[in-house]
Structures are given as C-alpha cells and as structure tokens.
C-alpha cells in the first residue's frame, strides 16, 4: 500500500513538473510545438554548422540538402524569441551566410 502511495506521489510530481514547463513556455509567448521544433532545429544547426565549413566542396545534391535543412532551421528559429538562441547566434549567422552564398552561386549558374 505504501508503494502505491509513493508511485502516486511520484506521478503527481512528474505531472506537476511537466505542467510547470508548459506554463513557462506559454508565458514566454510560444507554443509547445514551436519550442519542440526549436530544440530539434538547434540540434540540426550544430550539424549544419560543421557541414557549412566545407560548403565550397559540396556537390549539387549536398547543396540542395543543405539549403532544405537550413530553411527548416530558419523557420524554427523565427518562431521563438531571439533571447532563447543568443548563444547560437554565431552558428546561425555562419549557416545563414553560407546559405546565401550557395543560393547566389546556384542562381548565377542558372542564369549564366
């Protein structure tokens, strides 16, 4: 019987912590779905940052994949306040710069 009370108490604590986290996200002016996509995009940003260091050696297919993934990251980062990703701004700006360079190079090749 005591074990049942302990399990009930632990379940109540877990639900309260999840509710508190959701409340904090809502008070910050975001949707939980947008926050979750930001977390996933933040992980992808690290991968793209490492990949973007060699963007001039990418094949056409790799460039397309890079552009597609970068657009998803930009969308996710636009949905959350910039105060959340101040630490990642350096990586974000480098990926954005490489995104622009690849877009310009592809546009120049298409119009040449």
N, C-alpha and C positions, 0 to 999 in steps of 0.2 A: 504494500500500500504506500509506503514511504517512497519507493522508487517511482510510482505513478505520480506522486506529488512533485517530485524532483523533475521528472520529464515534462510535466505540465508547466512548471515554473520556467524551465529552460526554453520551452516552446514559446511561452509568453514573452520572455526576454528577447528571443530572436525576432518575433513579430514586431515587438516594440522598436527594436533597432532598425529593422527594415522600414517601418513606418516613419521613423525619425529621419532616415536618409532620404526617403521620398519627399518628406516635408521640406527638408533643406533644399533639395533640388527645385521644388516648386517655388519656394521663397526666393530662390535665385533667378526666377523667371524663365525656367526651362521646362521642357517636357522630359520625362524619364527616357523616352525613346531617343530623343536628341542627345541626351547625355550619354546613353549607352553607345550610340553611333560615334560620338566624340571619342570615347575610350577606345573603340576599335580603330578609328582613324588615327589616333595617336600612336598605336602600335604599328600601323602601316606606314606612318610618317617616318618612323625610325628606319624601316626597311628601304623606303624610297630615298631617304637622305643618304644612306650608304650607297645605294644604287646610282644616285644622281652624280656622285663624284666622278663617275666614268661615263657620263651621258654622251660624250662625243664619240665613244666607241660602240654605241648601241646600234643594233641592226634596226631596220624599219619596223619589224614586228615588235621588238623590245620598246621602241619609241612609242608605238601605239598603246602598248600595255601600260607604259609609264604615264602617258597622257590620261588614259582612262582612270587609273588608280589615283593620280594626282587630282583629277576633277572630283572624285568621290571624297577625297580628304578636304578639299576646299569647301565643298558643300557642308560637310560635317562641322568644320571649324567655323563656318559662317553662322551656324545655328546656336552657338554657345557664346557667352560673353568673353571678350578678349582677356579679361582678368584671369580666366582659367588656364589659358595657354601662353602666358607671358614667357615662361621658361622655355617653351618650344618655338618661340618666335624665330630664332636663328635658323633652325632646321626648316621651318615653314618658309622663310624667305628664300633660302637656297633652293628648295624644291620649286618654289614659285618662279624663281629666276630661270632655272633650267627648263621648266615647263614653257615659259615664254620663248626661250631660245629654240627649243625643239619645234614649237608651233611656227615660229618665224622661218626656220630652216625648211620645214616641210612646205610652208606657203611659198617660199622663194623657189623651191624645186618644182612646185606645181605650176607656177606662173612663168618659169623660165623656158 
